[in-house]
Amino acid sequence: MRITEAARYLGVSINTLKAMSDSGKIICHRTGGGHRRYHKEYMVDKIAYVHDCWLKWIELECDRSKEAHDALRGWLDRRLIEAGVLNGD
């Protein structure tokens, strides 16, 4: 998948995904023209990594407000359900 699709799938910005790729946290393949491509099956596995990052951010940034914490956690859970990583039950 193209970088825009992969970033949308993971719920991160294109620049964040590029940084994750450059640091080796997410693997991408380059086309002959140098464009990044990501395998969807691989992205399903890596969404757990992004989930963990979001949870850490929620813990660090939202300690002062339970409402903000719950809202962000709900957003993250909905995103993971949409991606098919979590069961919506």
N, C-alpha and C positions, 0 to 999 in steps of 0.2 A: 504494500500500500504506500501511497505517497505520504510525504511528511505532514501535509495538512490533514489528511485522513487519520494518520497515526496520532497526531497531537489531539485532534478532536476525540478520538477513541479513548485516549488516556485522560482527557480532561486537563491537559497542560497546554501552555503556549508553544508555538513553533520554536522560539528561542530556547525555552526550557528543554524541549526534546532534543534540540541540537546539542545543548550543553551536556545532557545525559548521554548522548551518543558519543560526543567527543571525549567524555571521561570514561567511557567503557561500561557504563551502567546499563545502557540499552544498545543492542547490536543492530546495526543497519548495514545494508549492502549498497554499494555505489554503482550507478549505471555508467555506461561509457562516457556520458557527458558530465559525470560527477554528482548527479542528483542522488539523494538518499532514498532508499526503499526499505520498507519494514514488512516482515511477514506477519500476517494477522495471528497465526497460531502462536508465534513468539510473543506478540503483544498481549495476548490473553494471559500468558504466564507472567509477564512483567507488570500487569496491572496491579498485582499484589504488592509489588515494590512501591508503586505510586500510592496505593492505599496506605501503606505503612508511613510514607512520607507525609501524607495528608494528616494522618492521625497524630503524628509527632507535632506537626505545625499546629493542629487544633489544641493539643495539650499545652504548647508553649505560648500561643497567642491568646487563648480564650480562657485562661484560668480565672480571669477577673469577672467573667459573665457566663453564667450557666445557660442563659438564653442564646447567646452567640455560639457557645459550644454546641448546644443541641441543634441549632439551625445549620451550622456547618456540617455536623455529623449526619444530619438528615440529607443534606445536599449530596454529600459524598456517598452515602448508601444508595440514594436514588441513581446516581451516576453509575455505580457498580452494578445495580440491577439492570439498567439500560444496556450496559455492556455485556450482560449475561454472566457476570462473575459471581454475583450474589443471587440467592433465591429471594423473591419478593414476599414470601410467606411470613 
